[in-house]
Amino acid sequence: MDQRIREASVRLIVEHETHAKSVHDENVRRRRRSTGTPHELEVRQPETWDLDPGFNPYLVRSRHKRIAYAITEQLRDRSYSPRPPAGFRVPKSSGGERVVNTFQIADEVVSNRMLRSLTRKNLPRFSARAYAYRPDLGPHDAISYVSTEFAREHRLFVAEYDFSKFFDTLDHGFLLATLDTMGITRTPLEQYIIERFLEAPEPYLSAEEKRVVKARRTKGIPQGTSLSLFLANVAASELDRALERVGVGFVRYADDTLIWSKDYGRIGEAASILHEASSHIGSPINSEKSLGIRLLAKQETLHVEMSSTRSVDYLGHRLGLRDVRMKDASIERIKSRVTDLVFTNLLLEPLNGTQEPGRLSGVDRDYATLIWQLRRYLYGPLTEKDIRRFQAGAIPPMSFEGVMSFFPLVVDEAGLRELDEWIAARIWLALRKRSRLLRVAALPVPPPHGMSKAQLIGFTSRSSRSGDVVDLRMPSVRKIAKVIRLAVSTHGLRVVSTRAPLYLYADE
C-alpha cells in the first residue's frame, strides 16, 4: 500500500511539474516576441490542494508510510471509509458547468486497486460490446467494430440513446443486486469497500462547504474514482445481455449506446428494452441527446420512407455506411486550437505594437515557432522527416501522440484535405496581415513573408549559425492520418487506443 501511494503521488507531481515547465516555456516565448510586458500564463495549482493535505502529492509523498499504515489498519478492522470527495467546476462545450469529483490520493489508490482486482477476476462476465473502462478494449475498438458492421449493409435502422445523468441517478439497490445476479467474484472486504464508496457524500467545492457535514449518498455513483468505472459497467451489463438476446448489433461506451439492425421489429424491441432498463437503473433517457430510431442510408440515396440520416455521431467520430470521419465538434476543436496558435505567434505582438525586431532577422522566427508548435499538436514528437520515413518504409512499434492519434480509423480523404487547406489558408492570411503590420511599424519582413500559399506549405530555411536546413514545411493532418492508419494495419489499435483521453467524448 505504501509503495502504491508513493507512486500515485509521484505521478501527480510529474504531471504538475510538466505543466509548470510548459507554462514557463510559453512565457519565455512570449517575452522573446515582445518589446513590452506580455501577458504571462500562471502555473495552475489544482484547487483541491488547498482544501485538504490529502490532495497535495508533495505532502502525501512525504507521509506515504504513515498514511498507508493507517488505511491498512482501517481496512483490517472494517472502520475504513473514503474521505469526503472535493469537487471543481469545468465548463461544458454545450454550455454551463460540470462538477468533477476527486478523492484524496490514498483513497484513490484503494479505489484503483479495487478496479484492477475486480476487473481482472470478472472481465469474462461483461459483454464484448461494452467498451468503456476496460484494459482489453477502448473507444477505437468500438469505432472499428461499428464501421466494419456498417460496411456490410446498404441500409440499416439505427437507434441512438443516451442516459440522463447516469452516474448521478443510478439506483444503489439495483446495482448491488446486479453484482449478485452477474455472479461478480469479490471478497467480503471488496464488498465492504464498494458499499463505503457508494455512500460517499456529494463533493464540497470550498473550505466553507468542507465544514458542512453532508448526508451519505443514497443513489448515484461518485464520479472521479476508479471504482465508479467498474460499477458503471456492472449497472449496464443486464442491458447488454438483453440486447444480445434480441439479436441487434450494438456498442456501449459507459451510458452512450448505439444500436442497429436490418430488422425494424428487432430494433423497436431493443428500444423498448432500453427504456425498461432506464427505469430499473434509475437513470432516465436524455431526450435531447437521444435521437431514437432512424434509417441509416448511403450518401447517394435520394428517397427513403421514414426519418433518415446519412451518418451517426459516436465517440468523437461521424460514421456512415462506407466512411469514418471526424465529428464536426472534433474538427471545430482542432480549428480553435490552430487559430489560437496562429494568433498568439503571428498577430498578437504586431497588433499591440510590441513586436520584437530581433525575431525578424534572416527568417521570421515567430513563424518558425508557430510551425513547431503546430507540428507538436498534430504529430506529437514526430518530425516531418519522421513522417516521410514512415510513409516510405516500415513503421516500428510505437505509441503515437498528437491530436490525430485520437482518430486512427478516419478514412475521409476529402475531409482531411479540406482541413489541411483550411490550416494553410488561415496561416497564409495571418502572415499577410502580419506583413502589413510589420511594414507599418517599419520592421523587416523576412521569409516566408511574400510567399504564395504553395510555397509556404513547402518552405524550408537554413540556420544562420550552423547552415543546417531548418524544416518549416507545414504539418498535414492527411499525412499523419495516413501514417497512423499504416501503423494500425501493422501493429493494431494498441499504438493509439490506450492514449485516447475521455475528454474527447465527454460532451457527446
FIROTOR-47373 format. One record per residue (C-alpha): residue number from 1; chain; x, z, y negated. Coordinates in steps of 0.001 Angstrom, whole numbers, plus 500000, padded with zeros to 6 digits. Layout:
ATOM, n, chain, px, pz, py
ATOM, NUM, A, X, Z, Y
...
This chain:
ATOM, n, chain, px, pz, py
ATOM, 1, A, 500000, 500000, 500000
ATOM, 2, A, 502736, 500921, 497510
ATOM, 3, A, 504526, 497607, 498063
ATOM, 4, A, 501307, 495615, 497536
ATOM, 5, A, 500560, 497476, 494314
ATOM, 6, A, 504060, 496823, 493048
ATOM, 7, A, 503850, 493114, 493958
ATOM, 8, A, 500491, 492776, 492202
ATOM, 9, A, 501938, 494419, 489090
ATOM, 10, A, 504972, 492134, 489106
ATOM, 11, A, 502765, 489027, 489380
ATOM, 12, A, 500783, 490101, 486316
ATOM, 13, A, 503979, 490899, 484426
ATOM, 14, A, 505389, 487448, 485224
ATOM, 15, A, 502142, 485811, 484055
ATOM, 16, A, 502210, 487752, 480797
ATOM, 17, A, 505874, 487060, 480116
ATOM, 18, A, 505394, 483360, 480924
ATOM, 19, A, 502582, 483317, 478363
ATOM, 20, A, 504792, 485148, 475853
ATOM, 21, A, 507576, 482600, 476333
ATOM, 22, A, 505207, 479665, 475866
ATOM, 23, A, 503932, 481223, 472621
ATOM, 24, A, 507492, 481795, 471437
ATOM, 25, A, 508495, 478197, 472247
ATOM, 26, A, 505462, 476793, 470416
ATOM, 27, A, 506174, 478925, 467359
ATOM, 28, A, 509774, 477662, 467336
ATOM, 29, A, 508461, 474089, 467397
ATOM, 30, A, 506073, 474850, 464537
ATOM, 31, A, 508857, 476323, 462406
ATOM, 32, A, 511070, 473302, 463083
ATOM, 33, A, 508336, 470915, 461948
ATOM, 34, A, 507522, 472739, 458735
ATOM, 35, A, 509232, 473458, 455423
ATOM, 36, A, 506573, 476070, 454703
ATOM, 37, A, 505285, 479068, 456607
ATOM, 38, A, 503306, 477609, 459503
ATOM, 39, A, 500505, 479449, 461227
ATOM, 40, A, 502086, 481028, 464282
ATOM, 41, A, 500431, 481922, 467551
ATOM, 42, A, 500293, 485516, 468686
ATOM, 43, A, 501104, 486803, 472135
ATOM, 44, A, 497766, 487863, 473565
ATOM, 45, A, 497874, 491100, 475500
ATOM, 46, A, 494832, 491487, 477768
ATOM, 47, A, 492227, 493672, 476082
ATOM, 48, A, 491880, 495800, 479191
ATOM, 49, A, 495442, 497116, 478882
ATOM, 50, A, 494306, 499332, 476014
ATOM, 51, A, 491240, 500558, 477878
ATOM, 52, A, 492988, 502277, 480776
ATOM, 53, A, 496577, 502622, 482053
ATOM, 54, A, 495388, 501339, 485436
ATOM, 55, A, 495139, 497824, 483965
ATOM, 56, A, 498631, 497771, 482464
ATOM, 57, A, 501013, 496257, 485049
ATOM, 58, A, 504104, 497729, 483405
ATOM, 59, A, 502709, 501271, 483746
ATOM, 60, A, 501309, 500646, 487225
ATOM, 61, A, 504644, 499266, 488410
ATOM, 62, A, 506414, 502408, 487208
ATOM, 63, A, 503916, 504629, 489065
ATOM, 64, A, 503098, 502494, 492098
ATOM, 65, A, 504209, 505017, 494721
ATOM, 66, A, 502091, 507847, 493305
ATOM, 67, A, 499084, 505567, 492884
ATOM, 68, A, 499412, 504260, 496449
ATOM, 69, A, 499682, 507772, 497864
ATOM, 70, A, 496546, 508934, 496007
ATOM, 71, A, 494472, 505936, 497138
ATOM, 72, A, 495670, 506245, 500742
ATOM, 73, A, 494571, 509893, 500809
ATOM, 74, A, 491195, 508999, 499295
ATOM, 75, A, 490652, 506278, 501900
ATOM, 76, A, 491613, 508686, 504663
ATOM, 77, A, 489100, 511374, 503653
ATOM, 78, A, 486429, 508872, 502526
ATOM, 79, A, 486450, 510023, 498900
ATOM, 80, A, 487600, 506641, 497533
ATOM, 81, A, 485572, 504653, 495024
ATOM, 82, A, 486957, 501939, 492781
ATOM, 83, A, 487329, 502952, 489157
ATOM, 84, A, 484592, 501557, 486902
ATOM, 85, A, 485464, 497963, 486011
ATOM, 86, A, 486199, 496826, 482487
ATOM, 87, A, 484902, 493580, 481076
ATOM, 88, A, 485767, 490986, 478485
ATOM, 89, A, 483837, 488095, 476997
ATOM, 90, A, 484767, 484442, 477415
ATOM, 91, A, 482949, 481513, 475778
ATOM, 92, A, 480842, 479199, 477938
ATOM, 93, A, 481029, 475446, 477440
ATOM, 94, A, 477224, 475360, 477323
ATOM, 95, A, 477175, 477939, 474517
ATOM, 96, A, 477088, 481704, 474466
ATOM, 97, A, 479445, 484002, 476313
ATOM, 98, A, 480059, 485202, 479849
ATOM, 99, A, 481190, 488748, 480642
ATOM, 100, A, 484036, 488757, 483164
ATOM, 101, A, 484591, 491900, 485240
ATOM, 102, A, 488056, 493132, 486063
ATOM, 103, A, 489034, 496044, 488278
ATOM, 104, A, 492129, 498147, 487919
ATOM, 105, A, 495235, 496776, 489626
ATOM, 106, A, 495272, 499256, 492505
ATOM, 107, A, 491560, 498770, 493208
ATOM, 108, A, 492010, 495008, 493244
ATOM, 109, A, 494813, 495452, 495788
ATOM, 110, A, 492368, 497315, 498038
ATOM, 111, A, 489754, 494607, 497459
ATOM, 112, A, 492184, 491773, 498167
ATOM, 113, A, 493367, 493368, 501411
ATOM, 114, A, 489716, 493610, 502429
ATOM, 115, A, 489133, 489946, 501632
ATOM, 116, A, 492099, 488860, 503719
ATOM, 117, A, 491237, 491099, 506657
ATOM, 118, A, 487537, 490245, 506767
ATOM, 119, A, 488140, 486530, 506282
ATOM, 120, A, 490792, 486385, 508994
ATOM, 121, A, 488515, 488093, 511528
ATOM, 122, A, 485294, 486285, 510625
ATOM, 123, A, 486147, 482777, 509470
ATOM, 124, A, 484557, 481100, 512549
ATOM, 125, A, 481225, 482705, 511648
ATOM, 126, A, 480945, 480713, 508421
ATOM, 127, A, 479655, 477175, 508139
ATOM, 128, A, 482225, 474400, 507885
ATOM, 129, A, 480212, 473131, 504906
ATOM, 130, A, 480873, 476292, 502842
ATOM, 131, A, 483979, 475546, 500790
ATOM, 132, A, 484377, 478406, 498319
ATOM, 133, A, 486971, 481174, 498545
ATOM, 134, A, 488467, 480165, 501871
ATOM, 135, A, 492093, 479844, 502964
ATOM, 136, A, 491424, 476720, 505029
ATOM, 137, A, 489131, 474764, 502692
ATOM, 138, A, 488840, 474167, 498973
ATOM, 139, A, 486872, 472219, 496348
ATOM, 140, A, 488692, 468960, 497046
ATOM, 141, A, 487772, 469200, 500722
ATOM, 142, A, 484143, 469352, 499626
ATOM, 143, A, 484551, 466280, 497401
ATOM, 144, A, 486344, 464431, 500201
ATOM, 145, A, 483549, 465189, 502679
ATOM, 146, A, 480768, 464177, 500277
ATOM, 147, A, 482461, 460914, 499288
ATOM, 148, A, 483048, 459998, 502946
ATOM, 149, A, 479413, 460663, 503840
ATOM, 150, A, 478072, 458811, 500802
ATOM, 151, A, 480215, 455752, 501527
ATOM, 152, A, 478373, 455224, 504816
ATOM, 153, A, 474999, 454635, 503171
ATOM, 154, A, 473253, 452141, 500900
ATOM, 155, A, 470839, 454756, 499548
ATOM, 156, A, 470234, 458455, 500078
ATOM, 157, A, 467896, 461191, 498993
ATOM, 158, A, 469882, 463899, 497210
ATOM, 159, A, 468820, 467378, 496159
ATOM, 160, A, 470801, 469401, 493625
ATOM, 161, A, 470072, 473110, 493311
ATOM, 162, A, 471823, 475972, 491599
ATOM, 163, A, 471025, 479682, 491811
ATOM, 164, A, 470500, 481577, 488564
ATOM, 165, A, 472923, 484485, 488045
ATOM, 166, A, 473700, 484514, 491752
ATOM, 167, A, 476324, 487276, 491596
ATOM, 168, A, 474262, 489423, 489227
ATOM, 169, A, 470974, 489464, 491144
ATOM, 170, A, 471926, 489436, 494830
ATOM, 171, A, 469896, 491956, 496830
ATOM, 172, A, 472051, 494667, 498435
ATOM, 173, A, 469633, 495309, 501305
ATOM, 174, A, 469640, 491632, 502218
ATOM, 175, A, 473421, 491439, 502010
ATOM, 176, A, 474070, 494493, 504202
ATOM, 177, A, 471508, 493287, 506748
ATOM, 178, A, 473183, 489866, 506812
ATOM, 179, A, 476510, 491489, 507697
ATOM, 180, A, 474822, 492721, 510891
ATOM, 181, A, 472842, 489517, 511518
ATOM, 182, A, 476021, 487447, 511358
ATOM, 183, A, 477889, 489912, 513526
ATOM, 184, A, 480599, 490332, 510888
ATOM, 185, A, 483534, 492111, 512508
ATOM, 186, A, 484521, 495096, 510375
ATOM, 187, A, 485820, 498612, 510834
ATOM, 188, A, 483936, 501720, 509647
ATOM, 189, A, 486473, 502016, 506825
ATOM, 190, A, 485839, 498409, 505760
ATOM, 191, A, 482094, 499046, 505806
ATOM, 192, A, 482670, 502096, 503624
ATOM, 193, A, 484767, 500125, 501118
ATOM, 194, A, 482180, 497337, 500965
ATOM, 195, A, 479476, 499840, 500080
ATOM, 196, A, 481629, 501529, 497433
ATOM, 197, A, 482435, 498235, 495696
ATOM, 198, A, 478781, 497185, 495776
ATOM, 199, A, 477929, 500397, 493916
ATOM, 200, A, 480457, 499766, 491148
ATOM, 201, A, 478652, 500080, 487787
ATOM, 202, A, 478333, 497414, 485131
ATOM, 203, A, 481614, 496914, 483224
ATOM, 204, A, 482451, 498652, 479992
ATOM, 205, A, 483640, 496458, 477113
ATOM, 206, A, 485219, 499041, 474814
ATOM, 207, A, 486745, 502501, 474739
ATOM, 208, A, 483440, 503837, 473408
ATOM, 209, A, 481489, 502331, 476299
ATOM, 210, A, 484011, 503745, 478753
ATOM, 211, A, 482928, 507260, 477825
ATOM, 212, A, 479334, 506475, 478817
ATOM, 213, A, 478602, 507233, 482463
ATOM, 214, A, 476752, 504233, 483886
ATOM, 215, A, 474451, 504236, 486878
ATOM, 216, A, 475575, 502864, 490196
ATOM, 217, A, 474728, 499237, 490763
ATOM, 218, A, 471679, 498659, 492980
ATOM, 219, A, 471763, 494867, 493014
ATOM, 220, A, 474292, 492139, 492418
ATOM, 221, A, 477928, 491749, 493414
ATOM, 222, A, 480532, 492930, 490882
ATOM, 223, A, 482394, 489768, 489924
ATOM, 224, A, 486081, 489913, 489225
ATOM, 225, A, 487182, 491370, 492541
ATOM, 226, A, 488359, 489569, 495665
ATOM, 227, A, 485846, 491269, 497949
ATOM, 228, A, 482949, 489775, 495996
ATOM, 229, A, 484103, 486311, 497075
ATOM, 230, A, 483697, 487195, 500757
ATOM, 231, A, 480343, 488864, 500162
ATOM, 232, A, 479040, 485856, 498223
ATOM, 233, A, 479755, 483626, 501221
ATOM, 234, A, 478056, 486127, 503524
ATOM, 235, A, 474942, 486158, 501346
ATOM, 236, A, 474574, 482349, 501535
ATOM, 237, A, 475502, 481953, 505207
ATOM, 238, A, 471943, 482142, 506522
ATOM, 239, A, 471027, 479335, 504128
ATOM, 240, A, 473922, 477261, 505503
ATOM, 241, A, 472756, 477734, 509082
ATOM, 242, A, 469167, 476879, 508186
ATOM, 243, A, 470274, 473623, 506538
ATOM, 244, A, 472365, 472773, 509592
ATOM, 245, A, 469335, 473264, 511840
ATOM, 246, A, 467239, 470916, 509693
ATOM, 247, A, 469884, 468225, 510113
ATOM, 248, A, 470665, 467371, 506490
ATOM, 249, A, 474085, 466794, 505002
ATOM, 250, A, 475160, 469421, 502505
ATOM, 251, A, 478060, 471162, 500824
ATOM, 252, A, 478024, 474563, 499179
ATOM, 253, A, 480584, 475952, 496762
ATOM, 254, A, 479567, 479550, 496029
ATOM, 255, A, 475985, 479187, 494746
ATOM, 256, A, 476271, 475473, 493887
ATOM, 257, A, 474568, 473459, 496641
ATOM, 258, A, 474305, 469680, 497071
ATOM, 259, A, 472056, 468351, 499852
ATOM, 260, A, 471471, 464782, 501070
ATOM, 261, A, 469654, 462882, 503798
ATOM, 262, A, 468292, 459434, 504641
ATOM, 263, A, 465045, 461128, 505657
ATOM, 264, A, 462791, 462294, 502803
ATOM, 265, A, 460900, 464615, 505114
ATOM, 266, A, 464087, 466432, 506100
ATOM, 267, A, 465369, 466827, 502578
ATOM, 268, A, 461967, 468083, 501490
ATOM, 269, A, 462139, 470696, 504254
ATOM, 270, A, 465656, 471592, 503133
ATOM, 271, A, 464432, 472137, 499568
ATOM, 272, A, 461727, 474474, 500879
ATOM, 273, A, 464341, 476388, 502874
ATOM, 274, A, 466487, 476749, 499780
ATOM, 275, A, 463607, 478148, 497734
ATOM, 276, A, 462776, 480562, 500552
ATOM, 277, A, 466428, 481647, 500726
ATOM, 278, A, 466334, 482220, 496984
ATOM, 279, A, 463589, 484825, 497378
ATOM, 280, A, 465423, 486567, 500243
ATOM, 281, A, 468765, 486605, 498450
ATOM, 282, A, 467148, 487862, 495266
ATOM, 283, A, 468524, 485084, 493050
ATOM, 284, A, 466037, 482627, 491510
ATOM, 285, A, 466660, 478895, 491312
ATOM, 286, A, 468121, 477828, 487979
ATOM, 287, A, 465526, 475330, 486786
ATOM, 288, A, 467756, 473935, 484026
ATOM, 289, A, 470661, 473056, 486312
ATOM, 290, A, 468627, 472187, 489428
ATOM, 291, A, 467552, 468554, 489268
ATOM, 292, A, 465565, 468582, 492506
ATOM, 293, A, 465183, 465608, 494858
ATOM, 294, A, 466195, 462136, 493651
ATOM, 295, A, 467110, 458823, 495199
ATOM, 296, A, 470821, 458022, 495004
ATOM, 297, A, 471280, 454258, 494859
ATOM, 298, A, 474173, 451863, 494301
ATOM, 299, A, 475124, 450853, 490778
ATOM, 300, A, 473771, 447331, 491172
ATOM, 301, A, 470310, 448472, 492339
ATOM, 302, A, 467711, 447451, 489739
ATOM, 303, A, 464406, 448843, 491001
ATOM, 304, A, 463559, 451959, 493016
ATOM, 305, A, 460293, 453630, 493919
ATOM, 306, A, 460954, 457170, 492627
ATOM, 307, A, 463139, 459243, 490323
ATOM, 308, A, 466643, 457960, 490933
ATOM, 309, A, 470266, 458241, 489931
ATOM, 310, A, 473468, 456278, 490445
ATOM, 311, A, 475642, 459383, 490727
ATOM, 312, A, 475617, 463155, 491097
ATOM, 313, A, 477923, 465643, 489391
ATOM, 314, A, 479650, 468184, 491591
ATOM, 315, A, 482709, 470404, 491062
ATOM, 316, A, 484023, 468530, 488042
ATOM, 317, A, 483509, 465110, 489685
ATOM, 318, A, 480905, 462356, 489441
ATOM, 319, A, 480067, 460982, 492879
ATOM, 320, A, 478364, 457675, 493605
ATOM, 321, A, 477774, 455947, 496923
ATOM, 322, A, 481000, 453987, 496559
ATOM, 323, A, 483097, 455769, 493960
ATOM, 324, A, 484553, 459100, 492865
ATOM, 325, A, 485033, 459608, 489149
ATOM, 326, A, 485730, 462446, 486773
ATOM, 327, A, 482673, 464099, 485326
ATOM, 328, A, 482081, 463362, 481631
ATOM, 329, A, 482689, 467010, 480719
ATOM, 330, A, 486051, 466892, 482526
ATOM, 331, A, 487061, 463778, 480579
ATOM, 332, A, 485996, 465379, 477305
ATOM, 333, A, 488099, 468443, 478136
ATOM, 334, A, 491156, 466214, 478605
ATOM, 335, A, 490438, 464308, 475387
ATOM, 336, A, 490077, 467561, 473473
ATOM, 337, A, 493479, 468772, 474650
ATOM, 338, A, 495135, 465434, 473828
ATOM, 339, A, 493544, 465471, 470361
ATOM, 340, A, 494917, 468976, 469715
ATOM, 341, A, 498436, 467930, 470741
ATOM, 342, A, 498332, 464787, 468593
ATOM, 343, A, 497071, 466606, 465506
ATOM, 344, A, 499478, 469538, 465799
ATOM, 345, A, 502566, 467374, 466330
ATOM, 346, A, 501902, 464371, 464093
ATOM, 347, A, 499438, 465234, 461341
ATOM, 348, A, 499325, 468957, 460573
ATOM, 349, A, 502524, 469228, 458528
ATOM, 350, A, 502223, 465890, 456647
ATOM, 351, A, 498646, 466788, 455677
ATOM, 352, A, 499861, 470172, 454377
ATOM, 353, A, 502808, 468591, 452559
ATOM, 354, A, 505235, 470692, 454597
ATOM, 355, A, 506871, 468096, 456857
ATOM, 356, A, 510496, 468992, 457641
ATOM, 357, A, 512618, 465906, 456715
ATOM, 358, A, 515258, 466769, 459313
ATOM, 359, A, 512768, 465830, 462038
ATOM, 360, A, 512811, 462221, 460827
ATOM, 361, A, 516412, 461155, 461385
ATOM, 362, A, 517094, 458414, 463931
ATOM, 363, A, 513796, 458838, 465723
ATOM, 364, A, 510663, 460806, 464876
ATOM, 365, A, 511400, 463993, 466790
ATOM, 366, A, 507876, 465298, 466358
ATOM, 367, A, 506644, 462192, 468148
ATOM, 368, A, 509133, 462894, 470946
ATOM, 369, A, 507801, 466453, 471237
ATOM, 370, A, 504254, 465110, 471475
ATOM, 371, A, 505197, 462788, 474342
ATOM, 372, A, 506977, 465570, 476231
ATOM, 373, A, 504026, 467946, 475817
ATOM, 374, A, 501538, 465271, 476818
ATOM, 375, A, 503616, 464407, 479882
ATOM, 376, A, 503742, 468062, 480876
ATOM, 377, A, 499959, 468327, 480510
ATOM, 378, A, 499234, 465238, 482619
ATOM, 379, A, 502159, 465216, 485067
ATOM, 380, A, 503284, 468826, 485334
ATOM, 381, A, 507101, 468964, 485609
ATOM, 382, A, 507453, 465313, 486699
ATOM, 383, A, 509201, 462748, 484503
ATOM, 384, A, 508432, 459060, 484033
ATOM, 385, A, 511427, 458380, 486268
ATOM, 386, A, 509911, 460564, 488994
ATOM, 387, A, 506590, 458748, 488719
ATOM, 388, A, 508193, 455335, 489095
ATOM, 389, A, 510326, 456511, 492001
ATOM, 390, A, 507269, 457856, 493815
ATOM, 391, A, 505381, 454620, 493151
ATOM, 392, A, 508152, 452626, 494801
ATOM, 393, A, 509031, 454846, 497740
ATOM, 394, A, 508184, 457859, 499869
ATOM, 395, A, 506778, 460967, 498230
ATOM, 396, A, 508265, 464216, 499556
ATOM, 397, A, 506058, 467214, 500415
ATOM, 398, A, 505445, 468990, 497119
ATOM, 399, A, 502832, 470751, 495048
ATOM, 400, A, 501510, 468650, 492186
ATOM, 401, A, 500732, 470245, 488850
ATOM, 402, A, 499257, 468970, 485613
ATOM, 403, A, 495614, 468343, 484854
ATOM, 404, A, 495373, 465243, 487043
ATOM, 405, A, 496188, 467309, 490124
ATOM, 406, A, 492617, 468574, 489817
ATOM, 407, A, 491346, 465045, 490570
ATOM, 408, A, 493294, 463755, 493596
ATOM, 409, A, 490373, 461783, 495012
ATOM, 410, A, 489355, 459880, 491869
ATOM, 411, A, 489449, 456122, 492533
ATOM, 412, A, 487799, 454972, 489316
ATOM, 413, A, 490424, 452495, 488104
ATOM, 414, A, 488242, 451270, 485248
ATOM, 415, A, 487569, 454795, 484024
ATOM, 416, A, 491220, 455827, 484282
ATOM, 417, A, 492302, 452671, 482440
ATOM, 418, A, 489750, 453427, 479726
ATOM, 419, A, 491129, 456957, 479361
ATOM, 420, A, 494689, 455619, 479143
ATOM, 421, A, 493606, 453176, 476461
ATOM, 422, A, 491860, 455958, 474555
ATOM, 423, A, 495004, 458120, 474625
ATOM, 424, A, 497187, 455214, 473461
ATOM, 425, A, 494769, 454308, 470668
ATOM, 426, A, 494474, 457920, 469494
ATOM, 427, A, 498259, 458300, 469303
ATOM, 428, A, 498777, 454896, 467650
ATOM, 429, A, 496137, 455579, 464981
ATOM, 430, A, 497568, 459057, 464319
ATOM, 431, A, 501046, 457563, 463995
ATOM, 432, A, 499783, 455019, 461436
ATOM, 433, A, 498226, 457836, 459407
ATOM, 434, A, 501439, 459851, 459711
ATOM, 435, A, 503405, 456859, 458415
ATOM, 436, A, 501202, 456601, 455320
ATOM, 437, A, 501516, 460325, 454621
ATOM, 438, A, 505293, 460260, 455043
ATOM, 439, A, 505655, 457301, 452660
ATOM, 440, A, 503511, 459019, 450030
ATOM, 441, A, 505852, 462012, 450312
ATOM, 442, A, 508896, 459680, 450046
ATOM, 443, A, 510079, 460693, 453506
ATOM, 444, A, 511738, 458443, 456127
ATOM, 445, A, 509587, 456641, 458712
ATOM, 446, A, 511938, 456117, 461678
ATOM, 447, A, 510972, 454615, 465055
ATOM, 448, A, 508479, 454454, 466599
ATOM, 449, A, 506690, 454007, 463250
ATOM, 450, A, 505589, 450439, 462640
ATOM, 451, A, 505380, 449522, 466320
ATOM, 452, A, 502403, 447852, 467938
ATOM, 453, A, 500387, 449760, 470482
ATOM, 454, A, 502003, 447815, 473342
ATOM, 455, A, 505494, 448563, 472018
ATOM, 456, A, 504582, 452221, 471627
ATOM, 457, A, 503468, 452514, 475245
ATOM, 458, A, 506885, 451364, 476494
ATOM, 459, A, 509038, 452951, 473770
ATOM, 460, A, 512478, 454378, 474628
ATOM, 461, A, 515261, 455541, 472335
ATOM, 462, A, 518863, 456704, 472542
ATOM, 463, A, 520200, 460144, 471820
ATOM, 464, A, 522342, 460201, 468652
ATOM, 465, A, 524545, 462825, 470293
ATOM, 466, A, 525103, 461598, 473855
ATOM, 467, A, 523973, 457988, 473659
ATOM, 468, A, 521745, 458538, 476697
ATOM, 469, A, 518365, 456829, 476937
ATOM, 470, A, 515526, 459090, 475804
ATOM, 471, A, 512393, 458125, 477745
ATOM, 472, A, 509460, 458233, 475336
ATOM, 473, A, 507142, 455977, 477300
ATOM, 474, A, 503568, 457099, 477015
ATOM, 475, A, 502281, 459069, 480041
ATOM, 476, A, 499492, 457433, 482028
ATOM, 477, A, 496600, 459046, 483868
ATOM, 478, A, 496373, 455945, 486067
ATOM, 479, A, 499992, 456236, 487171
ATOM, 480, A, 499873, 459921, 488061
ATOM, 481, A, 496468, 459494, 489725
ATOM, 482, A, 497877, 456746, 491944
ATOM, 483, A, 500921, 458849, 492846
ATOM, 484, A, 498746, 461833, 493746
ATOM, 485, A, 496494, 459637, 495898
ATOM, 486, A, 499579, 458358, 497718
ATOM, 487, A, 500757, 461929, 498245
ATOM, 488, A, 497352, 462928, 499614
ATOM, 489, A, 497341, 459976, 502008
ATOM, 490, A, 500803, 461050, 503220
ATOM, 491, A, 500577, 464830, 503276
ATOM, 492, A, 496860, 465629, 502931
ATOM, 493, A, 494972, 467599, 500320
ATOM, 494, A, 497252, 470617, 500648
ATOM, 495, A, 499506, 469049, 497992
ATOM, 496, A, 496844, 469862, 495391
ATOM, 497, A, 493832, 471741, 496776
ATOM, 498, A, 495260, 475237, 496608
ATOM, 499, A, 496269, 474727, 492980
ATOM, 500, A, 492848, 473910, 491562
ATOM, 501, A, 491599, 476705, 489340
ATOM, 502, A, 487966, 477637, 489369
ATOM, 503, A, 487629, 477396, 485600
ATOM, 504, A, 487138, 473652, 486047
ATOM, 505, A, 483923, 474312, 487900
ATOM, 506, A, 482721, 477485, 486223
ATOM, 507, A, 480157, 475812, 483983
ATOM, 508, A, 478834, 473215, 486383
